[in-house]
Amino acid sequence: MIHIDGRDVLTSLDELVDPRRAALLIVDMQRDFIEADGAFGTLGVDLSMYSDMHPRLVDLLGAARDAGTLVVHIQMTALGGRVSDSPAQIRFNMRMHKEAQNGAPPLRYTEIGTPGREFVDGLQPRPGEVVVPKWRSSAFWGTCLDLILRSNDIETVIVTGCTTEGCVESTARDAMFNDYYVVIAEDCVASDDRQQHDASMLLMRHRFDVAPSKEIAAIWIGAGD
């Protein structure tokens, strides 16, 4: 910790991810994004990054639970019949994997009541864990996430999940704008577009703290000693 103009500023990873002040955000680890039979998988896009990342995130979630770190599951959500999709949002959906869509109707995904909205195996919430539905890319936009974090004296969010360049980065930016410290668990974020993942990680390394999941978990294990 350093002191700047009368303000205490956290500086070390140990301070930032301390379970007493940090929350683990798991963004959109849902079947429509991750599984081969989900909305994105059926387009034929490359899902290999998710299969590589998934077990690491399962391990990090286990470490968070053992350490008593607040866990928040973020769940992308849509109403049937595109009731929750504005024209601008539909246009946004049309741009995602435009070539793979090949002129098909704009993507529909994570609708309430569909299997695609469900969390993937190993990352389902336990009873009592917080689930925050969201309607747009950022987990802060139009949700109760900020209220939950402030109600639990959270200062740092550790952001994980998918997609790196989309909902992960959007959530990280809004966290910063809402005055939270941001840590990106670099091996627990992934995308179905490796080039966009790499570009996003390049950007986020210049704006946020970035650390491997094992380093974060090791700090949590040490906090319980």
C-alpha positions as CSV (number, residue, x, y, z in Angstrom):
1,M,0.0,0.0,0.0
2,I,1.2,3.5,-0.8
3,H,-0.1,6.9,0.4
4,I,-0.8,9.6,-2.2
5,D,-2.2,13.0,-1.3
6,G,-3.9,11.5,1.8
7,R,-5.3,8.5,0.0
8,D,-4.3,4.8,0.7
9,V,-3.8,3.0,-2.6
10,L,-3.5,-0.8,-2.8
11,T,-0.5,-1.8,-4.9
12,S,0.4,-5.5,-4.3
13,L,-1.6,-8.5,-5.6
14,D,-1.8,-9.8,-2.0
15,E,-3.7,-6.6,-1.0
16,L,-5.8,-6.5,-4.1
17,V,-7.2,-10.1,-3.9
18,D,-7.5,-10.3,-0.1
19,P,-10.7,-12.3,0.5
20,R,-11.9,-9.6,2.9
21,R,-12.1,-7.0,0.1
22,A,-12.2,-9.0,-3.2
23,A,-15.0,-10.7,-5.2
24,L,-14.6,-13.3,-7.9
25,L,-16.8,-12.4,-10.9
26,I,-17.5,-15.3,-13.3
27,V,-18.9,-13.8,-16.5
28,D,-21.2,-15.7,-18.8
29,M,-20.0,-19.2,-18.4
30,Q,-23.1,-20.5,-20.1
31,R,-23.9,-23.2,-22.6
32,D,-24.8,-21.0,-25.5
33,F,-21.3,-19.5,-25.5
34,I,-19.2,-22.5,-24.4
35,E,-20.8,-25.8,-25.6
36,A,-20.7,-27.2,-29.1
37,D,-24.4,-27.5,-29.1
38,G,-25.0,-23.9,-28.0
39,A,-25.9,-20.9,-30.1
40,F,-22.3,-20.1,-31.0
41,G,-21.0,-23.6,-31.3
42,T,-23.7,-24.4,-33.9
43,L,-22.3,-21.6,-36.0
44,G,-19.0,-23.6,-36.2
45,V,-16.8,-21.0,-34.5
46,D,-13.7,-22.1,-32.6
47,L,-14.5,-23.0,-29.0
48,S,-11.1,-24.5,-28.2
49,M,-10.0,-21.7,-25.9
50,Y,-13.0,-22.4,-23.6
51,S,-12.1,-26.1,-23.2
52,D,-8.5,-25.1,-22.2
53,M,-9.7,-22.4,-19.8
54,H,-12.6,-24.2,-18.2
55,P,-10.7,-26.5,-15.7
56,R,-8.5,-23.6,-14.6
57,L,-11.6,-21.5,-13.7
58,V,-13.1,-24.5,-11.9
59,D,-10.0,-24.7,-9.8
60,L,-10.0,-20.9,-9.1
61,L,-13.7,-21.1,-8.1
62,G,-12.9,-23.9,-5.7
63,A,-10.1,-21.8,-4.2
64,A,-12.4,-18.8,-3.8
65,R,-15.0,-20.9,-2.0
66,D,-12.4,-22.3,0.3
67,A,-11.1,-18.9,1.2
68,G,-14.5,-17.3,1.7
69,T,-14.1,-14.9,-1.2
70,L,-17.4,-13.5,-2.4
71,V,-18.4,-15.3,-5.6
72,V,-20.7,-13.6,-8.1
73,H,-22.0,-15.6,-11.2
74,I,-22.9,-13.3,-14.0
75,Q,-25.6,-14.6,-16.3
76,M,-26.3,-13.2,-19.7
77,T,-30.1,-13.1,-20.2
78,A,-32.6,-12.3,-22.9
79,L,-36.4,-12.4,-23.0
80,G,-38.1,-14.4,-25.6
81,G,-39.3,-12.7,-28.8
82,R,-36.5,-10.2,-28.6
83,V,-38.5,-8.2,-26.1
84,S,-35.2,-7.2,-24.4
85,D,-33.3,-6.5,-27.6
86,S,-33.4,-2.9,-28.9
87,P,-32.7,-2.3,-32.6
88,A,-29.2,-1.3,-31.7
89,Q,-28.7,-4.5,-29.8
90,I,-30.0,-6.5,-32.7
91,R,-27.6,-4.7,-35.0
92,F,-24.8,-5.6,-32.6
93,N,-25.8,-9.2,-32.6
94,M,-25.7,-9.2,-36.4
95,R,-22.1,-8.2,-36.4
96,M,-20.9,-11.1,-34.2
97,H,-19.5,-13.8,-36.4
98,K,-21.1,-12.2,-39.4
99,E,-19.5,-14.6,-41.9
100,A,-20.4,-17.6,-39.9
101,Q,-24.0,-16.4,-39.7
102,N,-24.0,-16.4,-43.5
103,G,-27.2,-14.3,-43.9
104,A,-29.2,-16.1,-41.2
105,P,-31.4,-14.2,-38.8
106,P,-29.5,-12.3,-36.0
107,L,-28.3,-14.5,-33.2
108,R,-30.6,-15.3,-30.3
109,Y,-29.0,-16.7,-27.2
110,T,-29.3,-17.1,-23.5
111,E,-33.1,-16.7,-23.5
112,I,-34.9,-17.3,-20.3
113,G,-36.1,-20.9,-20.1
114,T,-33.7,-22.3,-22.7
115,P,-30.8,-24.8,-22.0
116,G,-28.4,-22.3,-23.5
117,R,-28.8,-19.9,-20.6
118,E,-27.7,-22.5,-18.1
119,F,-24.2,-22.4,-16.5
120,V,-21.7,-25.1,-17.8
121,D,-20.7,-28.1,-15.7
122,G,-18.4,-27.3,-12.8
123,L,-19.3,-23.7,-12.7
124,Q,-22.9,-23.8,-11.5
125,P,-23.7,-21.6,-8.5
126,R,-24.0,-23.3,-5.1
127,P,-27.0,-22.5,-2.9
128,G,-26.5,-19.0,-1.4
129,E,-24.0,-17.8,-4.0
130,V,-25.0,-14.6,-5.9
131,V,-26.3,-14.8,-9.4
132,V,-26.6,-11.5,-11.3
133,P,-28.6,-11.6,-14.5
134,K,-27.4,-9.0,-17.1
135,W,-28.9,-7.8,-20.3
136,R,-26.0,-6.2,-22.1
137,S,-22.2,-6.8,-22.3
138,S,-21.3,-5.1,-19.0
139,A,-22.3,-6.8,-15.8
140,F,-22.8,-3.4,-14.3
141,W,-25.2,-2.0,-16.9
142,G,-28.8,-2.2,-15.7
143,T,-28.0,-4.7,-12.9
144,C,-27.7,-4.9,-9.1
145,L,-24.0,-5.8,-9.2
146,D,-22.7,-2.5,-7.9
147,L,-25.2,-2.6,-5.0
148,I,-24.2,-6.1,-4.1
149,L,-20.5,-5.3,-4.1
150,R,-20.8,-2.2,-2.1
151,S,-23.1,-3.8,0.4
152,N,-20.4,-6.4,1.0
153,D,-17.5,-3.8,1.3
154,I,-15.9,-5.1,-1.9
155,E,-13.0,-3.0,-3.3
156,T,-11.6,-5.3,-5.9
157,V,-13.2,-7.4,-8.6
158,I,-11.3,-10.4,-10.1
159,V,-12.8,-10.8,-13.5
160,T,-13.0,-14.2,-15.3
161,G,-15.1,-15.8,-18.0
162,C,-16.1,-14.9,-21.5
163,T,-15.7,-13.4,-23.9
164,T,-12.4,-11.6,-23.3
165,E,-12.9,-8.8,-25.8
166,G,-16.7,-8.5,-25.1
167,C,-18.4,-9.0,-21.8
168,V,-15.1,-9.5,-19.8
169,E,-13.5,-6.3,-21.0
170,S,-16.8,-4.4,-20.8
171,T,-17.3,-5.5,-17.2
172,A,-13.7,-4.7,-16.3
173,R,-14.0,-1.2,-17.7
174,D,-17.2,-0.4,-15.9
175,A,-15.8,-1.8,-12.7
176,M,-12.9,0.7,-13.0
177,F,-15.4,3.5,-13.8
178,N,-17.3,2.6,-10.6
179,D,-14.0,2.9,-8.6
180,Y,-13.2,-0.8,-8.1
181,Y,-9.7,-2.2,-8.4
182,V,-9.7,-4.6,-11.3
183,V,-7.7,-7.8,-11.5
184,I,-7.9,-10.0,-14.7
185,A,-7.2,-13.7,-14.1
186,E,-5.4,-13.9,-17.4
187,D,-5.7,-17.7,-17.9
188,C,-9.3,-17.8,-16.8
189,V,-10.7,-15.6,-19.6
190,A,-11.2,-16.8,-23.2
191,S,-12.9,-16.1,-26.5
192,D,-14.1,-17.8,-29.6
193,D,-11.8,-15.5,-31.6
194,R,-8.1,-15.8,-30.5
195,Q,-7.0,-12.6,-32.3
196,Q,-9.6,-10.5,-30.5
197,H,-8.7,-12.2,-27.2
198,D,-5.0,-11.3,-27.8
199,A,-5.9,-7.7,-28.7
200,S,-8.1,-7.3,-25.6
201,M,-5.4,-8.7,-23.3
202,L,-2.8,-6.3,-24.8
203,L,-5.1,-3.4,-24.0
204,M,-6.1,-4.7,-20.5
205,R,-2.5,-5.3,-19.4
206,H,-2.0,-1.5,-19.8
207,R,-5.1,-0.7,-17.7
208,F,-5.6,-3.3,-15.1
209,D,-3.7,-5.7,-12.9
210,V,-3.3,-9.0,-14.6
211,A,-2.3,-12.2,-12.9
212,P,-2.3,-16.0,-13.4
213,S,-5.0,-17.9,-11.5
214,K,-2.5,-20.0,-9.6
215,E,-1.0,-16.8,-8.1
216,I,-4.4,-15.6,-7.0
217,A,-5.3,-19.0,-5.5
218,A,-2.0,-19.2,-3.7
219,I,-2.7,-15.9,-1.9
220,W,-6.1,-17.2,-0.9
221,I,-4.6,-20.4,0.4
222,G,-2.1,-18.4,2.4
223,A,-4.8,-16.2,3.8
224,G,-6.4,-19.2,5.4
225,D,-3.2,-20.3,7.1
